[in-house]
Amino acid sequence: MDEALEPFEFSEPMPCYESNRAIPAHLDDGRCVHCQKFLTLECPYIGHFLGEDDE
């Protein structure tokens, strides 16, 4: 189960990125997981992260 993660289209810095001030500066790489909008309704890519479940 130690497979490397496949490249993710949103793993590069995104133009909509807004820095989450709660993380240390050395972790701020401009990626979605460090964005203030990550997994919120403000994120324009929320559908990608949640998937296409019909539940």
N, CA, C and O atoms as a Tinker XYZ file with bonds, in Angstrom:
   220  protein
     1  N      0.807000   -1.203000    0.000000    73     2
     2  CA     0.000000    0.000000    0.000000    64     1     3
     3  C      0.849000    1.266000    0.000000    63     2     4     5
     4  O      0.323000    2.364000    0.181000    81     3
     5  N      2.129000    1.126000   -0.197000    73     3     6
     6  CA     3.007000    2.285000   -0.244000    64     5     7
     7  C      3.192000    2.781000   -1.667000    63     6     8     9
     8  O      4.281000    3.219000   -2.038000    81     7
     9  N      2.123000    2.713000   -2.473000    73     7    10
    10  CA     2.200000    3.166000   -3.847000    64     9    11
    11  C      2.323000    4.685000   -3.882000    63    10    12    13
    12  O      1.717000    5.393000   -3.077000    81    11
    13  N      3.105000    5.161000   -4.812000    73    11    14
    14  CA     3.242000    6.608000   -4.969000    64    13    15
    15  C      1.930000    7.165000   -5.515000    63    14    16    17
    16  O      1.250000    6.522000   -6.315000    81    15
    17  N      1.594000    8.357000   -5.073000    73    15    18
    18  CA     0.385000    9.001000   -5.574000    64    17    19
    19  C      0.573000    9.361000   -7.035000    63    18    20    21
    20  O      1.646000    9.808000   -7.442000    81    19
    21  N     -0.464000    9.166000   -7.815000    73    19    22
    22  CA    -0.397000    9.524000   -9.227000    64    21    23
    23  C     -0.415000   11.039000   -9.351000    63    22    24    25
    24  O     -0.959000   11.733000   -8.492000    81    23
    25  N      0.179000   11.548000  -10.417000    73    23    26
    26  CA     0.143000   13.014000  -10.608000    64    25    27
    27  C     -1.300000   13.516000  -10.605000    63    26    28    29
    28  O     -2.184000   12.894000  -11.192000    81    27
    29  N     -1.520000   14.613000   -9.958000    73    27    30
    30  CA    -2.848000   15.183000   -9.766000    64    29    31
    31  C     -2.882000   16.535000  -10.459000    63    30    32    33
    32  O     -2.011000   17.374000  -10.233000    81    31
    33  N     -3.881000   16.747000  -11.298000    73    31    34
    34  CA    -3.893000   17.974000  -12.089000    64    33    35
    35  C     -3.912000   19.246000  -11.257000    63    34    36    37
    36  O     -3.560000   20.311000  -11.765000    81    35
    37  N     -4.314000   19.166000   -9.988000    73    35    38
    38  CA    -4.345000   20.343000   -9.130000    64    37    39
    39  C     -3.203000   20.335000   -8.116000    63    38    40    41
    40  O     -3.294000   20.990000   -7.078000    81    39
    41  N     -2.135000   19.603000   -8.407000    73    39    42
    42  CA    -1.010000   19.559000   -7.475000    64    41    43
    43  C     -0.027000   20.696000   -7.724000    63    42    44    45
    44  O      0.865000   20.938000   -6.912000    81    43
    45  N     -0.188000   21.385000   -8.834000    73    43    46
    46  CA     0.650000   22.546000   -9.129000    64    45    47
    47  C     -0.014000   23.794000   -8.549000    63    46    48    49
    48  O     -1.215000   23.783000   -8.280000    81    47
    49  N      0.747000   24.864000   -8.355000    73    47    50
    50  CA     0.121000   26.106000   -7.880000    64    49    51
    51  C     -1.040000   26.526000   -8.781000    63    50    52    53
    52  O     -0.944000   26.455000  -10.006000    81    51
    53  N     -2.125000   26.959000   -8.168000    73    51    54
    54  CA    -3.333000   27.311000   -8.904000    64    53    55
    55  C     -3.520000   28.826000   -8.919000    63    54    56    57
    56  O     -3.132000   29.502000   -7.967000    81    55
    57  N     -4.106000   29.369000   -9.984000    73    55    58
    58  CA    -4.299000   30.823000  -10.074000    64    57    59
    59  C     -5.286000   31.350000   -9.037000    63    58    60    61
    60  O     -5.246000   32.532000   -8.697000    81    59
    61  N     -6.173000   30.487000   -8.529000    73    59    62
    62  CA    -7.182000   30.934000   -7.560000    64    61    63
    63  C     -6.719000   30.758000   -6.116000    63    62    64    65
    64  O     -7.479000   31.027000   -5.187000    81    63
    65  N     -5.507000   30.320000   -5.924000    73    63    66
    66  CA    -4.975000   30.011000   -4.591000    64    65    67
    67  C     -4.991000   31.225000   -3.663000    63    66    68    69
    68  O     -4.554000   32.315000   -4.032000    81    67
    69  N     -5.509000   31.008000   -2.445000    73    67    70
    70  CA    -5.451000   32.029000   -1.387000    64    69    71
    71  C     -4.797000   31.387000   -0.189000    63    70    72    73
    72  O     -5.337000   30.438000    0.381000    81    71
    73  N     -3.649000   31.886000    0.200000    73    71    74
    74  CA    -2.859000   31.287000    1.275000    64    73    75
    75  C     -3.633000   31.131000    2.581000    63    74    76    77
    76  O     -4.311000   32.055000    3.032000    81    75
    77  N     -3.521000   29.958000    3.173000    73    75    78
    78  CA    -4.087000   29.705000    4.495000    64    77    79
    79  C     -3.069000   30.198000    5.513000    63    78    80    81
    80  O     -1.990000   29.621000    5.649000    81    79
    81  N     -3.405000   31.246000    6.213000    73    79    82
    82  CA    -2.469000   31.862000    7.154000    64    81    83
    83  C     -2.199000   31.008000    8.387000    63    82    84    85
    84  O     -1.319000   31.336000    9.183000    81    83
    85  N     -2.939000   29.924000    8.553000    73    83    86
    86  CA    -2.742000   29.058000    9.719000    64    85    87
    87  C     -1.566000   28.100000    9.543000    63    86    88    89
    88  O     -1.144000   27.461000   10.507000    81    87
    89  N     -1.034000   27.991000    8.330000    73    87    90
    90  CA     0.088000   27.075000    8.119000    64    89    91
    91  C      1.411000   27.844000    8.168000    63    90    92    93
    92  O      1.451000   29.033000    7.850000    81    91
    93  N      2.490000   27.170000    8.565000    73    91    94
    94  CA     3.801000   27.830000    8.584000    64    93    95
    95  C      4.224000   28.252000    7.174000    63    94    96    97
    96  O      3.887000   27.585000    6.196000    81    95
    97  N      4.945000   29.336000    7.078000    73    95    98
    98  CA     5.353000   29.876000    5.782000    64    97    99
    99  C      6.137000   28.863000    4.953000    63    98   100   101
   100  O      6.024000   28.859000    3.728000    81    99
   101  N      6.927000   28.009000    5.591000    73    99   102
   102  CA     7.732000   27.058000    4.822000    64   101   103
   103  C      6.891000   25.965000    4.167000    63   102   104   105
   104  O      7.383000   25.263000    3.283000    81   103
   105  N      5.634000   25.805000    4.581000    73   103   106
   106  CA     4.741000   24.831000    3.951000    64   105   107
   107  C      3.878000   25.450000    2.856000    63   106   108   109
   108  O      3.203000   24.732000    2.117000    81   107
   109  N      3.896000   26.760000    2.748000    73   107   110
   110  CA     3.054000   27.462000    1.784000    64   109   111
   111  C      3.640000   27.318000    0.381000    63   110   112   113
   112  O      4.512000   28.087000   -0.023000    81   111
   113  N      3.147000   26.318000   -0.356000    73   111   114
   114  CA     3.672000   26.035000   -1.688000    64   113   115
   115  C      2.688000   26.397000   -2.797000    63   114   116   117
   116  O      2.946000   26.099000   -3.963000    81   115
   117  N      1.573000   27.029000   -2.461000    73   115   118
   118  CA     0.607000   27.449000   -3.473000    64   117   119
   119  C     -0.283000   26.343000   -3.977000    63   118   120   121
   120  O     -0.947000   26.512000   -5.001000    81   119
   121  N     -0.321000   25.213000   -3.291000    73   119   122
   122  CA    -1.136000   24.089000   -3.741000    64   121   123
   123  C     -2.474000   24.076000   -3.023000    63   122   124   125
   124  O     -2.624000   24.656000   -1.948000    81   123
   125  N     -3.429000   23.414000   -3.625000    73   123   126
   126  CA    -4.806000   23.422000   -3.122000    64   125   127
   127  C     -4.924000   23.030000   -1.645000    63   126   128   129
   128  O     -5.732000   23.603000   -0.915000    81   127
   129  N     -4.128000   22.064000   -1.208000    73   127   130
   130  CA    -4.269000   21.600000    0.175000    64   129   131
   131  C     -3.900000   22.680000    1.191000    63   130   132   133
   132  O     -4.196000   22.533000    2.377000    81   131
   133  N     -3.262000   23.759000    0.748000    73   131   134
   134  CA    -2.897000   24.845000    1.643000    64   133   135
   135  C     -3.708000   26.112000    1.372000    63   134   136   137
   136  O     -3.391000   27.183000    1.891000    81   135
   137  N     -4.745000   25.984000    0.563000    73   135   138
   138  CA    -5.567000   27.136000    0.194000    64   137   139
   139  C     -6.700000   27.327000    1.208000    63   138   140   141
   140  O     -7.252000   26.353000    1.720000    81   139
   141  N     -7.039000   28.577000    1.492000    73   139   142
   142  CA    -8.163000   28.872000    2.397000    64   141   143
   143  C     -9.475000   28.337000    1.858000    63   142   144   145
   144  O    -10.392000   28.063000    2.632000    81   143
   145  N     -9.582000   28.181000    0.542000    73   143   146
   146  CA   -10.822000   27.729000   -0.091000    64   145   147
   147  C    -10.906000   26.210000   -0.227000    63   146   148   149
   148  O    -11.943000   25.690000   -0.640000    81   147
   149  N     -9.844000   25.495000    0.110000    73   147   150
   150  CA    -9.793000   24.043000   -0.103000    64   149   151
   151  C    -10.950000   23.336000    0.602000    63   150   152   153
   152  O    -11.149000   23.492000    1.806000    81   151
   153  N    -11.704000   22.560000   -0.166000    73   151   154
   154  CA   -12.860000   21.789000    0.313000    64   153   155
   155  C    -13.966000   22.657000    0.911000    63   154   156   157
   156  O    -14.694000   22.223000    1.804000    81   155
   157  N    -14.083000   23.890000    0.411000    73   155   158
   158  CA   -15.199000   24.752000    0.809000    64   157   159
   159  C    -16.016000   25.061000   -0.440000    63   158   160   161
   160  O    -15.573000   24.800000   -1.558000    81   159
   161  N    -17.191000   25.607000   -0.248000    73   159   162
   162  CA   -18.032000   25.966000   -1.384000    64   161   163
   163  C    -17.449000   27.125000   -2.189000    63   162   164   165
   164  O    -17.886000   27.375000   -3.313000    81   163
   165  N    -16.470000   27.834000   -1.631000    73   163   166
   166  CA   -15.809000   28.922000   -2.349000    64   165   167
   167  C    -14.813000   28.400000   -3.386000    63   166   168   169
   168  O    -14.398000   29.143000   -4.275000    81   167
   169  N    -14.431000   27.136000   -3.276000    73   167   170
   170  CA   -13.453000   26.552000   -4.197000    64   169   171
   171  C    -14.105000   26.257000   -5.546000    63   170   172   173
   172  O    -15.090000   25.520000   -5.597000    81   171
   173  N    -13.576000   26.819000   -6.649000    73   171   174
   174  CA   -14.166000   26.564000   -7.954000    64   173   175
   175  C    -13.988000   25.124000   -8.422000    63   174   176   177
   176  O    -14.629000   24.706000   -9.387000    81   175
   177  N    -13.133000   24.367000   -7.756000    73   175   178
   178  CA   -12.865000   22.983000   -8.144000    64   177   179
   179  C    -13.448000   21.971000   -7.159000    63   178   180   181
   180  O    -13.053000   20.805000   -7.180000    81   179
   181  N    -14.375000   22.386000   -6.300000    73   179   182
   182  CA   -14.915000   21.508000   -5.263000    64   181   183
   183  C    -15.496000   20.221000   -5.844000    63   182   184   185
   184  O    -15.384000   19.165000   -5.221000    81   183
   185  N    -16.105000   20.286000   -7.003000    73   183   186
   186  CA   -16.662000   19.090000   -7.638000    64   185   187
   187  C    -15.608000   18.047000   -7.935000    63   186   188   189
   188  O    -15.876000   16.848000   -7.860000    81   187
   189  N    -14.413000   18.494000   -8.272000    73   187   190
   190  CA   -13.317000   17.560000   -8.551000    64   189   191
   191  C    -12.919000   16.817000   -7.277000    63   190   192   193
   192  O    -12.690000   15.608000   -7.310000    81   191
   193  N    -12.837000   17.524000   -6.174000    73   191   194
   194  CA   -12.400000   16.926000   -4.917000    64   193   195
   195  C    -13.458000   15.994000   -4.340000    63   194   196   197
   196  O    -13.120000   14.978000   -3.734000    81   195
   197  N    -14.726000   16.324000   -4.520000    73   195   198
   198  CA   -15.802000   15.514000   -3.950000    64   197   199
   199  C    -16.195000   14.333000   -4.835000    63   198   200   201
   200  O    -16.769000   13.360000   -4.345000    81   199
   201  N    -15.900000   14.405000   -6.109000    73   199   202
   202  CA   -16.244000   13.305000   -7.004000    64   201   203
   203  C    -17.645000   13.465000   -7.576000    63   202   204   205
   204  O    -18.271000   14.515000   -7.436000    81   203
   205  N    -18.120000   12.425000   -8.213000    73   203   206
   206  CA   -19.398000   12.477000   -8.926000    64   205   207
   207  C    -20.444000   11.566000   -8.282000    63   206   208   209
   208  O    -21.282000   11.009000   -8.991000    81   207
   209  N    -20.418000   11.404000   -6.986000    73   207   210
   210  CA   -21.387000   10.536000   -6.292000    64   209   211
   211  C    -22.790000   11.101000   -6.408000    63   210   212   213
   212  O    -22.995000   12.311000   -6.303000    81   211
   213  N    -23.751000   10.220000   -6.623000    73   211   214
   214  CA   -25.153000   10.649000   -6.724000    64   213   215
   215  C    -25.911000   10.396000   -5.427000    63   214   216   217
   216  O    -27.103000   10.091000   -5.466000    81   215
   217  N    -25.261000   10.514000   -4.304000    73   215   218
   218  CA   -25.910000   10.236000   -3.010000    64   217   219
   219  C    -26.479000   11.488000   -2.401000    63   218   220
   220  O    -27.058000   11.438000   -1.316000    81   219
